[in-house]
Amino acid sequence: MARKQKKTSTFGADPQMLQTGRKNKRITPGVRNALFCAVILVAVAELLYRTGLIPEVGALVLDIAGLIIALAAAAAGVRK
C-alpha cells in the first residue's frame, strides 16, 4: 500500500520572497570558515596541552586567540 505524501503549502506566501528571505539569513562562507578555524585552534591547543607538548600558558594563549577569532567572526556575521 502506498503512503500518501503530505503536501506543504506556504498559505499564500510568494515562494520567491521566501527564497530571498532565507538567503539573507545564511551565514557567509568567510564567517563559517573563521568559526571553524577558531574551534580547530582551541581543540589543537587542548590536545597539545593534555599530551604535555606545550605548557598551560601556551594553551591559554591559543585559547584566547581562538576566542578572539570566534568573537570577531560572530560580530562580522551579525553586522551583515
Secondary structure, DSSP 8 states (H G I E B T S, - for coil): ----------TT--HHHHHHHHHHHS--HHHHHHHHHHHHHHHHHHHHHHHTSS-HHHHHHHHHHHHHHHHHHHHHHHH-
